Amino acid sequence: EQITEASVRGGPSRQDRLCFVVARDNNGAVWSNDQKLHRLCGANNVAVFWGLEMLLVLVRENHLTKARAAQAGQRIHQVDPHYITAGILEEFQRKLADL
């Protein structure tokens, strides 16, 4: 049933729609850098977070140090600078410093 619903054309990719459907049906959350998926989740009251926000949550919950989070954020940016731009990395670093 979830796969059938996720197969409808339009909007986010099939994989992203499946992620949305599973999160919605299980009262879960979505971590993604996809804007279409963010809009879909927001319109349907599914908790949605940007990718680097997971690192902030881990720091807040004392599962990761600020230094390790900063390192991970930098590495993610280096691997994927198209989606994790310098501006996104800078915003992440400001939020991390404020914790």
Buried (B, 14 or more C-beta within 10 A) or exposed (E): EBEEEBEEEEEBEEEBBBBBBBBBEEEEEBBBBBEBBBEBBEEEEBEBBBBBEBBBBBBEEEEBEBEEBBEBBBEBBEEEEEEBEEEBBEEBBEBBEEE
